[in-house]
Each structure stands twice: as C-alpha cells, then as structure tokens.
Amino acid sequence: MLLLLLLSMTFSVVAAEPWSLLHSIDLALNRSDRALELRESLLLSQMDVAQAEHQFTTQVVPLTTIGITQGTGSQQLGMEFRKKMTTGTTMSYGLVGNRIDATGSNYVVENSTQARAYVRLSQGLFRRWGDNYVLTDLNVSGLRAKETEIEVERLRQNLIQNAVRVHYELVLARKLLTSTEMALRRSREHFDSASSRQEIGLTAMADVYRAELAMLEMESSIQGRIRQARQAEDAYRELLGFQAGELPAIDGEIVKMTPTVPAEWEEQVLSTRLDWQAHLVRGQMHRLEYDRAERNLLPDIGLSLRLEQMGAGDTVEDALALDETNWAIQLEMLSTLDQSQEETALVKKKLEAAKLRRAEEALKRKINREVRESFADLQMEEQNHQISLKRRRQAAMALDLAKTRYDKGLSNNLDLLDAESAFSEAETHISRSLIAYNLTAVALAYNLGLLDRQWVSLAITPPGADEVAAEEEGWGQ
C-alpha cells in the first residue's frame, strides 16, 4: 500500500512538471493531426504495394452459369485457378461441367452432359516476358512507397521545426507579458512615489505627469501582450492537437543550443538531405517506366498452350470419365499495327527524363544555397546574441546609476523610467535573440538533413551534462 502511495505521488510530481521543448516535440510527433496524416500516408503506400503483389497470387474464378432459351435449358458448373508468374507466364487450370436439357419435343440432345479438365499456359514472346518488364508495376509501387517514407520523414523534420517554433513563440509571448506586467507595477510605484514627493515639494508636478503617462502606456501595452500570448497559445494548441482551453504548463527556460554538425558535412549533405534521396528514387522509377515504354514498341505476340481431358455422355458418370484428350498451340497478335499510343508514351517518358535532369541541377543549387545561408544566419544570430548581452550589461549599469542619482535627488524620475525601460528592453532582446539563434540552429539541422528529436536533445544538453549524470548514477550505485 505504501509503495502504491509513493508511486502515485511520484506520478503526480512528474505530471505537474512544466513541459519542456522535448515534450512539445514528442507530442507533435505522436498525437498531432499532421503526425496522424503522415502515418496514414505510409499505410496507404503499403496498401498499394500489397495490391501490386496481389496480382501474382492464385486467383479463384467460379465458372457457373444458368440460362434458359426457347426449347433448351443450360447449366454450367466449374472452378478455374489462374496464376500470373513473374516471368510473364499466365497459367490457368480448372474443371468445368456443362449440361443441356431439352424442354420441348422438337429437340433431341445427344451427350447432354459434358465435363473437361484443362491446363492453359500463355506467354508473351516480345513484350510481356522477363522479370524486368513483368515486375515493373510492383517495383514502381515499392519505389513509390520508399519515396513516400522518405517524404514522410522529411515532413516529420518539418513538424519538429514547427514544434520548436510554436514552443518558443509561446515561451516568448509569456515572458513578454510577464515583463510588461512587472513594468506596469514599477510604473504605478513611480507614479505613487512621484505624487508623494510632489505633495511635500520634493519634485515638480511635471514628474507626476510623466510618471502617469508611463503608467498609461504600460496599461495600453499589456493588452497587446495578452492578445499576443493568446495567439501563441492557439498556435500551440492547433499544431499539437489540444482542445480549446486545454494547455499544459510550459517550461519557460530557454537553453542556448549547441548545434552538432559533422566535420564532413559537405561530402555528406546529399546523402543526408531527404529531398535529394526522394529525387534519386523518382529517377529509379522513371528508368523502370522508360524501359517498359521502350519494350512496348515491340509487337505483342502471345503464345498459348492448351491441354484438356474431355468426357461426354447422358449422365454425369459418363462425362467424368474424361476419356478424350485434346491439345492446342496458338500464336496470336495481341497488339495493333498502329503504335501511336506507344510512341506517345515513350516521348512523354523522354520529356520526363529531361525534366528530372533539370530538377536535379536545381535541387543541388537549392541545397547548397540553403546550407550556405543557414551557416551565415547562425553566425549573424550569434553576433546579435552577444550584442544583446553587452546591451544588458550596459543597461544594468545605467539603471544602477539612475537609481543612485534619483535617491540623492540629482535627477528626476524621467531618467529612472528611461533606465528601467532600457533594462527591460535589453532583457527582452536577450530572450528574442536567444530564441532566434535556436530557431536558426534548428533550421541549419533541417537544411543539412540532420534534424530529429535526438539532435534537439543533444543540442539543448549543456556540455558535460551527460558525464555529470553518469557520475551521479555511479555514485548512487
């Protein structure tokens, strides 16, 4: 009982902890609408592959008909098994029985009951033979499923990027709201202080007016901050699949990321970029379809072999004796002499090949440009963050000086208000620059094709944290 109580207390503590950035990513990847759509896309692609494979399974075809015409009645009962092989051969075998009954005196039916067992083989001689041609649809379906998997993984990376963005937007909006609320409290305190000092003649009435104007500006600003926070909450709910009014506590800490980039990223970028891998798969599909389009220009001549055992008589027993053997060999021209459709299909495949070549060059340029710009953006955001830190240090010193001068009566409250506003703005600018840096780092990982949950986890883990955790675990043991 004590153990259950401890477990329940532990769970409640964990559940009450604010959600970190990794929690938001996990939620986006598991329960968001976009994540469910991606899973459905994978399922549909797998169903297409299964459907393409199904054509090579044995099909059971019932051969049953019942009909009546004037003077006669006919019935047929049988079953046929059809099997398409990867070599292009189609095999059919089965057993069928026929019965014809005379319903009027004007007809006399001899051997009214017939039965036959047969085996039939058909094979294309020029077009429809060989694994490369026959398995084209199956191979293309498999490659299309692979392309879908790659594209889904790329979209999952984009989902992680969006989850990071909405998480930080919500954190920033709440920080700005808190900062504005604190500034409003300070403005009210300054207004009360200025009013008190003016009553005893220590300050001019203009200081009271300035303090009141600052307080009114903060009251106006806080309405905009509240609206901004609500919009950030709505965006968070929309992406992560929360209901209206449902939102967990979000951890407001912003940890500066340490991007992990391989030293050989220039040689590996094409192998890690998933859109490039998807392009390679599309090229493989095109080659298979192009080869089939070329083969379709050949005449489609089919060879069929048929062997059957037949029996006939007035009774079922006589028919099932199957005492007669028949066989046949047949060549058949299955294609027409007009090949305009096949020639048009081949021309389209040639145009697609040219389009793929252009897309390949454009994609290479795009990848190189995105990676180059991401590194430049990250460097710029790092510089902006360092400038923000310097601004805060300067604003802190200016605020200390303004407080000292105000307490000694050497300056009015306007200087103090300006100093406090500058320090608050510097604090806000640090949060903005830090978030901008982290978003740029995530964009760099996305453009390098490296972005996943593990990458984010490593990026926000302080250096040496893993070693410290391992040492603490060893001490605990």
Solvent accessible surface area in square Angstrom, and as a share of the most:
residue,aa,sasa,rsa
1,M,193,0.86
2,L,126,0.63
3,L,120,0.60
4,L,118,0.59
5,L,99,0.49
6,L,92,0.46
7,L,102,0.51
8,S,60,0.39
9,M,106,0.47
10,T,78,0.46
11,F,147,0.61
12,S,62,0.40
13,V,94,0.54
14,V,88,0.50
15,A,63,0.49
16,A,79,0.61
17,E,92,0.41
18,P,69,0.43
19,W,61,0.22
20,S,35,0.23
21,L,11,0.06
22,L,31,0.15
23,H,90,0.40
24,S,0,0.00
25,I,0,0.00
26,D,42,0.22
27,L,20,0.10
28,A,0,0.00
29,L,15,0.08
30,N,86,0.44
31,R,99,0.36
32,S,0,0.00
33,D,87,0.45
34,R,99,0.36
35,A,3,0.02
36,L,83,0.41
37,E,82,0.37
38,L,8,0.04
39,R,108,0.39
40,E,100,0.45
41,S,43,0.28
42,L,50,0.25
43,L,101,0.50
44,L,107,0.53
45,S,13,0.08
46,Q,99,0.44
47,M,108,0.48
48,D,86,0.44
49,V,29,0.17
50,A,57,0.44
51,Q,126,0.56
52,A,13,0.10
53,E,88,0.39
54,H,93,0.42
55,Q,57,0.26
56,F,22,0.09
57,T,61,0.35
58,T,65,0.38
59,Q,64,0.28
60,V,86,0.49
61,V,36,0.21
62,P,90,0.57
63,L,38,0.19
64,T,73,0.43
65,T,81,0.47
66,I,138,0.70
67,G,30,0.29
68,I,146,0.74
69,T,95,0.55
70,Q,174,0.77
71,G,15,0.15
72,T,33,0.19
73,G,6,0.06
74,S,51,0.33
75,Q,66,0.29
76,Q,46,0.21
77,L,129,0.64
78,G,13,0.12
79,M,81,0.36
80,E,6,0.03
81,F,69,0.29
82,R,99,0.36
83,K,61,0.26
84,K,74,0.31
85,M,67,0.30
86,T,55,0.32
87,T,70,0.41
88,G,6,0.06
89,T,25,0.15
90,T,49,0.28
91,M,50,0.22
92,S,6,0.04
93,Y,80,0.30
94,G,12,0.12
95,L,87,0.43
96,V,2,0.01
97,G,23,0.22
98,N,40,0.20
99,R,97,0.35
100,I,77,0.39
101,D,47,0.24
102,A,43,0.34
103,T,96,0.56
104,G,34,0.33
105,S,115,0.74
106,N,138,0.71
107,Y,107,0.41
108,V,146,0.84
109,V,48,0.28
110,E,147,0.66
111,N,63,0.32
112,S,17,0.11
113,T,10,0.06
114,Q,76,0.34
115,A,6,0.05
116,R,64,0.23
117,A,33,0.25
118,Y,10,0.04
119,V,66,0.38
120,R,75,0.27
121,L,60,0.30
122,S,40,0.26
123,Q,39,0.17
124,G,1,0.01
125,L,70,0.35
126,F,85,0.35
127,R,25,0.09
128,R,76,0.28
129,W,119,0.42
130,G,20,0.19
131,D,73,0.38
132,N,121,0.62
133,Y,35,0.13
134,V,15,0.08
135,L,32,0.16
136,T,2,0.01
137,D,66,0.34
138,L,36,0.18
139,N,58,0.30
140,V,9,0.05
141,S,18,0.12
142,G,31,0.30
143,L,30,0.15
144,R,112,0.41
145,A,11,0.08
146,K,95,0.40
147,E,20,0.09
148,T,28,0.16
149,E,86,0.39
150,I,24,0.12
151,E,71,0.32
152,V,8,0.04
153,E,72,0.32
154,R,27,0.10
155,L,64,0.32
156,R,80,0.29
157,Q,9,0.04
158,N,53,0.27
159,L,4,0.02
160,I,7,0.03
161,Q,41,0.18
162,N,40,0.20
163,A,0,0.00
164,V,0,0.00
165,R,95,0.35
166,V,3,0.02
167,H,3,0.01
168,Y,5,0.02
169,E,68,0.30
170,L,0,0.00
171,V,3,0.02
172,L,23,0.12
173,A,2,0.02
174,R,74,0.27
175,K,74,0.31
176,L,4,0.02
177,L,34,0.17
178,T,70,0.40
179,S,29,0.19
180,T,10,0.06
181,E,63,0.28
182,M,87,0.39
183,A,14,0.11
184,L,14,0.07
185,R,130,0.47
186,R,67,0.24
187,S,7,0.05
188,R,110,0.40
189,E,113,0.51
190,H,20,0.09
191,F,49,0.20
192,D,85,0.44
193,S,42,0.27
194,A,1,0.01
195,S,30,0.19
196,S,63,0.41
197,R,62,0.22
198,Q,59,0.26
199,E,140,0.63
200,I,122,0.62
201,G,61,0.59
202,L,112,0.56
203,T,27,0.16
204,A,63,0.49
205,M,86,0.38
206,A,47,0.36
207,D,10,0.05
208,V,10,0.06
209,Y,119,0.45
210,R,67,0.25
211,A,0,0.00
212,E,63,0.28
213,L,109,0.54
214,A,23,0.18
215,M,27,0.12
216,L,87,0.43
217,E,108,0.48
218,M,50,0.22
219,E,60,0.27
220,S,80,0.52
221,S,49,0.31
222,I,21,0.11
223,Q,117,0.52
224,G,42,0.40
225,R,68,0.25
226,I,51,0.26
227,R,157,0.57
228,Q,65,0.29
229,A,6,0.05
230,R,156,0.57
231,Q,89,0.40
232,A,10,0.08
233,E,35,0.16
234,D,79,0.41
235,A,37,0.29
236,Y,0,0.00
237,R,41,0.15
238,E,136,0.61
239,L,34,0.17
240,L,0,0.00
241,G,20,0.20
242,F,23,0.10
243,Q,128,0.57
244,A,101,0.78
245,G,71,0.69
246,E,73,0.33
247,L,42,0.21
248,P,24,0.15
249,A,62,0.48
250,I,18,0.09
251,D,45,0.23
252,G,34,0.32
253,E,117,0.53
254,I,24,0.12
255,V,50,0.29
256,K,71,0.30
257,M,4,0.02
258,T,72,0.42
259,P,32,0.20
260,T,70,0.41
261,V,47,0.27
262,P,44,0.27
263,A,97,0.75
264,E,93,0.42
265,W,65,0.23
266,E,115,0.52
267,E,134,0.60
268,Q,70,0.31
269,V,11,0.06
270,L,59,0.29
271,S,70,0.45
272,T,34,0.20
273,R,1,0.00
274,L,30,0.15
275,D,30,0.16
276,W,19,0.07
277,Q,47,0.21
278,A,2,0.02
279,H,10,0.04
280,L,73,0.37
281,V,4,0.02
282,R,81,0.29
283,G,14,0.14
284,Q,67,0.30
285,M,16,0.07
286,H,18,0.08
287,R,140,0.51
288,L,46,0.23
289,E,35,0.16
290,Y,49,0.19
291,D,83,0.43
292,R,67,0.25
293,A,7,0.05
294,E,81,0.37
295,R,52,0.19
296,N,35,0.18
297,L,54,0.27
298,L,76,0.38
299,P,49,0.31
300,D,14,0.07
301,I,43,0.22
302,G,9,0.08
303,L,51,0.25
304,S,30,0.19
305,L,70,0.35
306,R,66,0.24
307,L,97,0.48
308,E,18,0.08
309,Q,65,0.29
310,M,44,0.19
311,G,2,0.02
312,A,45,0.35
313,G,6,0.05
314,D,92,0.48
315,T,63,0.37
316,V,84,0.48
317,E,134,0.60
318,D,73,0.38
319,A,1,0.01
320,L,97,0.48
321,A,65,0.50
322,L,41,0.20
323,D,117,0.61
324,E,92,0.41
325,T,78,0.45
326,N,51,0.26
327,W,178,0.63
328,A,49,0.38
329,I,112,0.57
330,Q,103,0.46
331,L,117,0.58
332,E,88,0.40
333,M,95,0.42
334,L,85,0.42
335,S,18,0.12
336,T,98,0.57
337,L,168,0.84
338,D,98,0.51
339,Q,51,0.23
340,S,61,0.39
341,Q,148,0.66
342,E,37,0.16
343,E,91,0.41
344,T,69,0.40
345,A,42,0.32
346,L,17,0.09
347,V,81,0.47
348,K,118,0.50
349,K,37,0.16
350,K,101,0.43
351,L,118,0.59
352,E,71,0.32
353,A,20,0.15
354,A,27,0.21
355,K,130,0.55
356,L,39,0.19
357,R,150,0.55
358,R,154,0.56
359,A,45,0.35
360,E,54,0.24
361,E,88,0.39
362,A,45,0.35
363,L,24,0.12
364,K,66,0.28
365,R,147,0.54
366,K,81,0.35
367,I,0,0.00
368,N,84,0.43
369,R,103,0.38
370,E,39,0.17
371,V,4,0.02
372,R,149,0.54
373,E,88,0.40
374,S,6,0.04
375,F,64,0.27
376,A,58,0.45
377,D,61,0.32
378,L,24,0.12
379,Q,116,0.52
380,M,98,0.44
381,E,25,0.11
382,E,51,0.23
383,Q,97,0.43
384,N,52,0.26
385,H,13,0.06
386,Q,73,0.32
387,I,94,0.48
388,S,0,0.00
389,L,42,0.21
390,K,117,0.50
391,R,95,0.35
392,R,84,0.31
393,R,135,0.49
394,Q,116,0.51
395,A,11,0.09
396,A,34,0.27
397,M,114,0.51
398,A,50,0.39
399,L,20,0.10
400,D,90,0.47
401,L,109,0.54
402,A,10,0.08
403,K,90,0.38
404,T,63,0.37
405,R,99,0.36
406,Y,23,0.09
407,D,115,0.59
408,K,143,0.61
409,G,51,0.49
410,L,111,0.55
411,S,20,0.13
412,N,58,0.30
413,N,2,0.01
414,L,66,0.33
415,D,69,0.36
416,L,10,0.05
417,L,20,0.10
418,D,81,0.42
419,A,11,0.09
420,E,20,0.09
421,S,68,0.44
422,A,48,0.37
423,F,55,0.23
424,S,20,0.13
425,E,101,0.45
426,A,3,0.02
427,E,66,0.30
428,T,23,0.13
429,H,60,0.27
430,I,18,0.09
431,S,20,0.13
432,R,98,0.36
433,S,6,0.04
434,L,21,0.11
435,I,9,0.05
436,A,33,0.25
437,Y,17,0.06
438,N,0,0.00
439,L,52,0.26
440,T,20,0.11
441,A,0,0.00
442,V,0,0.00
443,A,27,0.21
444,L,1,0.00
445,A,1,0.01
446,Y,37,0.14
447,N,20,0.10
448,L,3,0.01
449,G,11,0.10
450,L,43,0.21
451,L,1,0.00
452,D,58,0.30
453,R,94,0.34
454,Q,120,0.53
455,W,16,0.06
456,V,0,0.00
457,S,30,0.19
458,L,87,0.43
459,A,1,0.01
460,I,32,0.16
461,T,40,0.23
462,P,78,0.49
463,P,123,0.77
464,G,35,0.34
465,A,32,0.25
466,D,87,0.45
467,E,106,0.48
468,V,79,0.45
469,A,58,0.45
470,A,62,0.48
471,E,94,0.42
472,E,99,0.44
473,E,112,0.50
474,G,42,0.40
475,W,193,0.68
476,G,72,0.70
477,Q,175,0.78
